[in-house]
Amino acid sequence: MTGTVTAVSSNGVYSFTKPNRDSITLLAGLGVEGDVHAGVTVKHRSRVAQDPTRPNLRQVHLIHEELFAEVGAEGFAVTPGDLGENITTRGIDLLGLPVGTLLRIGGEAVLEVTGLRNPCLQIENFRKGLLKRVVGRDEDGNLVRKAGIMSIVREGGTVRPGDTIEVKLPDGPHRPLDRV
């Protein structure tokens, strides 16, 4: 299974959106160089408030570009970086990947998928009504989070739009993603 990087984004200050870049550098065990969420321990404000010593399982945020088309059909203009992601992808069912999946991006970087992004009220503040489009219920009433996945950096490297993403599923039973 392969996909493509369509955009990369980072921001050195806390802000909901992240500007697009020509490239980003992933640092093993830390995240995106210069990004406010990079670090060994949690950096997301709500998680820091709970316990600042917890490991950072949210070093790199990925969103599938297909989500933008889905919400666009409902009247919501969303482009890469708008929802705070670091890497925008095309061609991979990110939400269907199991915990522990490895994503090799370009020639060097490797991410390990840790879980789902838990969408917050900032999405609603960004575009009124959008939160209900990225969090919902399936036909069985189960909560569905569509705002991307989180990962940690196993091997560093430079990531650029156009890079290929190779998916390596983990051995063992499929462990569905949950919020991290």
Protein Blocks (a to p, Z undefined) as FASTA:
>chain_A
ZZddfbdcddfbdcfbdcddfbdcddehibpghiakgcjbdfbfklmmmommbccfklbc
cddfklmmmmmmnopacdehklopabdcehiafklpcehiacdehjlbccddfbdcdddf
klmmmpghklmmmgccdfkopacdfebcadddfbgcdddehiacdddddedjddddddZZ
